Amino acid sequence: GDSVTQMEGPVTLSEEAFLTINCTYTATGYPSLFWYVQYPGEGLQLLLKATKADDKGSNKGFEATYRKETTSFHLEKGSVQVSDSAVYFCALSKGGGNKLTFGTGTQLKVEL
Amino acid sequence: GAVVSQHPSRVICKSGTSVKIECRSLDFQATTMFWYRQFPKKSLMLMATSNEGSKATYEQGVEKDKFLINHASLTLSTLTVTSAHPEDSSFYICSAPPRSSIKETQYFGPGTRLLVL
């Protein structure tokens, strides 16, 4: 079946550091790929998405590129802030529907 | 943005009792809602799809008689954990795609922490 694998956390960075959170997937067909973020005490929020190969999703300084050849969708940000501290989930869906397959989540902690 | 609420946010119950968790879309209608379960350091696992006006669709391995789902209206779905046992302790999260939204758009509730003693 479909699956999503993302790097284990927690990840601790200093403010203004470069962030990469790796995500790879296994799926038949052409899934849509997502990054969700969960801030403490809040529900998951869509951060960005990409629906086809080579698409780049971007939002709030975060970017991820849909790489079909490596089945990856790595999340990057050039300069993180303390306010980016949260849990980040990589996910996929197929067929334009809303059923999501999630990765395990990666906790990011940004310190001053 | 659109808001989904869950109630309660945290519940502790005795083994053998039943617990009801509510998921509400506060400012939009949803004909479908999704229920997920999250174990510590594990991904969210889809349990079932709640359908307004019809039966819920359960994922493989999820006991439908154990986890009763009722989509009472276009803004409310409930998950009842019946005869709860300690292994049912988990974090339960719902999500709802707005009825009139573009595809692949959905909003998540903040989750309900269940502890069964």
Interface residues (C-beta under 8 A of the other chain):
Chain A: V4 S32 F34 Y36 G41 E42 G43 L44 Q45 L46 K49 T51 F89 S93 G96 G97 N98 K99 L100 T101 F102 G103 T104 G105
Chain B: G1 V4 T32 F34 Y36 K41 K42 S43 L44 M45 L46 T49 I93 S95 P97 K103 E104 T105 Q106 Y107 F108 G109 P110 G111
